[in-house]
């Protein structure tokens, strides 16, 4: 498997500039916002969405500073959703550091998320690009629909795979798809090339989320920077469990449903995990993540070969094989 450094290599300079520009945008006059921002930036993620945008723009034939503003906007929107998620989930840690909601309170976390949303669209408006603004606005709407859909399905032991995929397609894949679209817009690409990059982002995002949901069962807490079993605690039942409840023995499924419906407790995690492993839920979800990875790779076939395209291929492979 390629390392993240190998994948980043063709756009490393842009990611460095991205970090510099992001920090500059968030040096607000308000001291609290600056303090919160410093805290969040102290444990940055892999910046997979900006990375996807930079690589997509390069693969479409153009990569310059025009990529920075939409990349920052997408990352700010993503961060805002995480801040709101942490309030809903009552999470104490994310990426190994205390969440804003845990350290500063729920009200501060919600308002900081709102500020990031507003900042993202202010940045885009200043770019004077209706195409970028339309793409990011539509993706943000999809993310909200996905978040609400997830809330609606909490504690639903009958959640279907189809509805699960529909929710994560909105909640997670929309911003990845948007990154591909923005890359194409920046490059001036239309038609098949633009469609292929949008599709790449969509399938990559679904694969990413299934892989992420798998890590909630089989991940290493130290590597993840958060505990495993969080989805179960929150009442969000993901693909490994959805498959196992449908395909396991009626008696086994009934026992697990009783555990979940009576208020899942942390000490019951191993029992649920054993049921999922024994009924093939882990392997099934891995297979589905690989299927969507392959769909992402298929989307790139008509894109001209380049360092950027090869990095997009490596990114899709990395997404399903990662350990955090």
N, C-alpha and C positions, 0 to 999 in steps of 0.2 A: 504494500500500500504506500502511495506517495505521502510524504509529510506535508503539513500545511505550508511550510516554508517553500517547498517546491511548487506548490499550486499558486502561491502568492507571487512568486518571482517575476512574472511578466508585468505585474502592476504594483510592485513593491513601493515604488516612488509615489504613486498615487495614493496608496494606503497611508504612507507616512504623512503626505500632505493632507489627507482626509483627517487624520488624528489632530494635526495642528489646527486645521480650519474648524473642526468640530469644537475643540477647546476654546478657540477664539469666539465662536458664536455664543457659547454658553457662559462667557465671563460677563454675567449680567450685573447691572448696578445693584441689584438686590443681594445682600450678603448671604442670606439664607440659600438662595438658588445657587450661588457660587459654591457654597459649602456642600450642598447636596450633589452638585455636579462633580466636584472633586471626589466625593465619596464614590459615586457611580463609575467614574473614569479610572478609579484606582484598581478596578478589577474588570477590565474590558473583555468582551467575548471575542470570538474569532472574526467578527465583522463579516459574516458569510453573505449577507445581503448586499452590502457595498461591494464586496469582492465579486459577487455574481454580476453586478452592474458594470463594474470596470472591465471584467473579462468579456462580457457580452458586447460592450461598445467596441472593444478591441477586435473581437471576432467579426463584428459587422463592418470593420474597416476604418475605425476612427477612435482615438482615445486621447483626450486632452482634458484640460481643466473644466470644461463644460460638464464633465461627469460628476464633479465634486458636489455641486448643490443638490441634485436629486439623490445622490448616495447618502448625503447627510440627512436629508429630509426623510428618506426611508428608514434610516437607522434611528432617528428621533421618534418616528411613529412606532417602530418596533419597541423601543425603550419605554415609551409611554404605555403601551399595552402590557409590558412586563410589570410596571409600577402598579397598574390597576389590578393585574392578576394577583400580585402579592397581597393586595388588600383583600381580595375575594378569598384567596387561599389561606390567609393568615400565615404566610410563610415568614420564617425567621431569617433564612439565609438564601442567597442566590450567588452563584459563582464564588462561593467561599467567603463572602462578606455579609454583614447584616443588611437586611432589606431596609429601604427607606421607611416603610410602614412600621417595622418592628422598632427601629431606632428613633424615628421622629414622629411616628403616629400615622394613622390612616388618612386623616385630613391632609396632612402635608404631602403624603404619597399621591393622593388623588389630584391635588392641585398642581403638583410638579408634573404629573403626567399630562394634565390639561395644558400646562405651559409648553411642554415639548410638542404637543400637537399643534398649538398655535405657532410656535417658532418654525416648525417644519413647513407650514404653508406660507408663512411670511417669506421664508427663504425661496420657495418655489415661485411665488408671485414676482419677486425681484428678478427672476430669470426671464420673465416675459415670454414664456413658452407655453401656449395653451395645451399642446400635446402632452407635455410632462405633467402639467397641473391636472389634466383630465385623467391621465393614467394613475397618478398617485391618489387622487380623490376617490376614484373607483375602487382601488385596492383597499383604501382605508375603510370605505363602506363595507366591503366584503369582510374585512377583519372583524368589524363590529358585528356583522351578521353571524360570523362564525363563533365569536365569543358568546353572543346571546344564545345561539344554538346549543353550545356546550352547556351553558347554565340550565337551559331547558331540559337537557338530557341527563343532568346529574342524578345519580342513584337509580338510573334506569337499567336494570339488569336484562332488559329485553332489547337494548339498543342494537340495531342491525349494523352490519359492516358497511352497507351502502350509506346509511346516515352518518356513521363515523367518518367515512372518507369524505362525504360532502362537507362536514363540519371542519375537518382539518384542511380541506381544499380552500375554504374561506379563511379560516383563522390563521393558518401558517403559509400555505402555498401562494396566497394572493400577493404577498409582498415579494416573494421570490419571482413570481411571474411578472410583477411590476418592474422588478430590477432588470429582467430580460428585455421588457418592452422599452424601458427608459434608455437602456444601452443602444437599442436599435434606433430610437428616435434621435438620440444624440449623434449617431453615425449617419443619419439621413437614410436609413434602410427602410424599405417598404416591402409589401408583398410577401413572398414566401420566406425570405430571410427574417423579416420581423416576426412573422407567425411562428417560425421555428424557434426563435429565441424566447418568445412568450411561452411556448409549449415546454421548452427546456426548463424554464423557471418553475412552471406549474408542477411538472412531474418531479423535479428536484425537491420542491417544497414538500410534496406528499411523502416522498421517500425520507426526507429529513425528519418529518414529524413522526412517522412510524418508527424510525430508528431511535428517536428521542423517547418515545413511549416504551420501547423495548428496554432502554437503559433504566427506566424506572423500576423494572423487575430484576434486571441482571447486571446493572451498573455497579461501579465501585464508588461508594459515598465520597471518598477522599478526592477522587478524580472529578466527580460530578460537581463538588462544591455544595451539595445538598443531599438530603436523605433519600433513600429509595423507598418505594411504596407510597409516595406522596399522592399519586393519582387516586389510589384506592382510598386513602384517608379523605380526600376531597369528594369522593363519590363519582369520579370520572372514570368510566370503564373503557379501556382502550382495546386495540385489536387482539392482543394475545388472550385476554380474558373473554372478549366477545366470541372469538372462535371456539375457545374451550367450553364455554357455557352451552354453545350450540351443538358441539360435537362430542362432548364428554358423556359419560353414562348419566342417565337421568338422576340416579341416586347421588352421584358425586356432584353434579351440577346443583341439585337441590340443597345439598349441604353447604356449598359455597354461597349460594344465593341467601341462605338463612344467615350466614355470617355477615354478609354485606348489608342485608336489610336490617339487621339488629344493631348496626353501628360498628363498623370495622375498627378493630383495635390493632395497634402495631405488633403485638405479640402473635397475631394471627397471620402475619404476612407470609411466613414460611409455609404454612398450610395451603394458602391460596397459590403460592408460587409452585409448590409441589403438584397441585392439581393441574395447573397450566402446563407445566413441563411434561407431566405424564400424558396429557391429552394432546400434546403437539402444538400448543398455542405459541410457544416461543419460536419454534421452527417455522410455523406458518407465517407469523408476522415478519420474520427475517426474509422469507421467500417473497412476501408482498413488497417489502422495502426494496428488494433486489429487482422485482418486476418494474416498479416505478423508476428505479435507477436506469434500467434498460430502456424504458420509454424516453427518459431524458436523453440518453445517449443516441437513441434512434432519431430524435429531433435534430441532432447536430449533423447528421450524415450529409446533408446538402450544403452545409456551411464550409467555405474554403478552409483548407488546412492552414494553421498558423500556431504560434506559441500560445495564443489566447484560446484557441479551440482545444488544443491539447490540455491546457490547464482546466478548462471547463469539464473535459472528460475525467480528469483526475479528481476534480471537485465532486463530481457525482459518485465516483468510486469511494472517495474518502467519507462521504456523507453516510453511507450505509455501514462502513467498517469502523467508524470512530468509537472510542470508548468513553467520550465525555461530550 
